Amino acid sequence: MKIDSEFENLSFHDASIDLVERSQDRLSLMISGAFIGAKHCQSQGQDWHVARGIMRFIAVSSETAVTCLHTSEVIENTTPEFPLDEIMHATFENGIFQINGLKDTVPWHEWAIEAEGFELVILESSKISS
């Protein structure tokens, strides 16, 4: 299954990022633990747990990664090639995918990805019974 619309009906809360790859204008994240709600138009009316998948951001024009310190200071992320490994929140607004979360269990990191679109390629999933 491949999901390529309605980003707002996907949940990545507590999803892990296992690998980050870049090629030309694409950014790919190997993820585990995402959720597709039954309201999503491509869900076949079911809730799904995505055990493994590849999130591809298409036509990426820029990326920015920052770390928010406890002092309210925002600094450049020290590992921008792999800025976070656990997603707590992800949104898409005005052409920007905003992914926030943890790196090595330490909060708080923010990753802004400007891209034209996305596709979530599901490698392993299971239906969730209501």
C-alpha positions in Angstrom: 0.0 0.0 0.0 1.1 3.5 -0.7 -0.3 6.6 0.9 0.2 10.0 -0.9 -2.5 12.3 0.4 -4.3 13.6 3.6 -1.1 13.9 5.7 -3.3 15.3 8.4 -5.0 11.9 8.8 -1.8 10.1 9.5 -0.2 9.9 13.0 3.5 9.6 13.6 3.3 10.0 17.4 6.0 7.8 19.0 7.1 6.6 15.5 10.8 5.8 15.2 13.1 7.0 12.4 15.5 4.2 11.7 17.3 5.6 8.7 17.6 8.8 6.7 18.6 8.9 3.1 18.9 11.7 0.6 19.1 11.5 -3.2 18.7 14.4 -5.6 15.5 16.2 -4.5 14.1 13.4 -2.3 14.4 12.7 1.4 13.5 9.2 2.6 12.9 8.1 6.2 12.7 4.5 7.2 10.1 4.6 9.9 8.3 2.2 12.3 5.2 2.7 14.4 3.0 5.1 12.3 -0.8 5.0 12.3 -3.3 5.5 9.5 -6.8 6.3 10.7 -10.0 4.8 9.2 -11.0 8.3 8.1 -8.1 8.4 5.6 -9.3 8.1 2.0 -6.8 5.3 1.3 -7.3 3.3 4.5 -10.1 1.1 3.1 -12.1 2.2 6.1 -9.8 0.5 8.6 -7.3 1.7 11.2 -3.8 0.5 10.4 -0.6 0.2 12.4 2.5 0.7 10.1 5.2 -1.5 11.6 7.7 -0.6 8.8 7.5 2.0 6.1 9.4 4.5 4.0 8.3 8.1 4.2 9.5 9.9 1.0 9.4 13.7 0.7 9.2 14.6 -2.9 10.8 17.7 -4.6 12.5 18.8 -1.4 13.8 22.4 -1.8 15.1 23.0 1.7 15.6 21.5 5.2 16.1 23.2 8.5 16.9 21.4 11.8 17.1 23.1 15.2 17.4 22.1 18.8 15.3 23.9 21.4 17.2 24.1 24.7 15.5 24.2 28.1 16.5 27.9 28.3 14.1 28.7 25.4 17.2 29.1 23.2 17.0 27.7 19.7 20.3 26.5 18.2 21.3 24.8 15.0 21.0 21.0 15.3 24.4 19.3 15.7 23.4 16.3 13.5 21.3 17.8 10.7 21.9 14.7 8.5 19.8 12.7 11.1 18.2 15.4 13.3 15.8 13.2 15.3 14.9 9.6 15.8 11.6 9.6 17.5 8.6 11.6 16.2 6.3 13.2 18.7 4.4 15.5 16.3 4.2 15.9 12.5 2.2 18.4 10.4 2.1 19.7 6.9 1.2 23.3 6.3 1.9 25.8 3.5 4.4 23.4 1.7 6.3 22.6 4.9 6.4 19.3 6.7 7.2 20.1 10.4 8.5 17.1 12.3 9.2 17.5 16.0 10.6 15.0 18.6 13.5 13.4 20.3 17.1 12.4 19.4 18.6 9.7 21.6 15.7 10.3 24.1 16.6 13.9 24.5 14.0 16.6 23.6 13.3 18.9 21.7 14.3 18.9 18.1 12.4 20.4 15.2 12.9 19.5 11.5 11.3 21.6 8.8 11.2 20.1 5.3 10.0 22.2 2.4 8.7 19.8 -0.2 6.0 19.5 -2.9 4.6 16.2 -1.6 5.1 12.9 0.2 4.4 9.2 -0.2 4.3 6.7 2.6 5.3 3.3 1.2 4.0 0.6 3.6 6.3 -2.4 3.9 4.7 -4.1 6.9 1.3 -3.2 8.5 -1.6 -4.7 10.3 -5.3 -3.8 10.7 -6.3 -2.6 14.2 -9.5 -4.1 15.4 -12.0 -1.7 17.0 
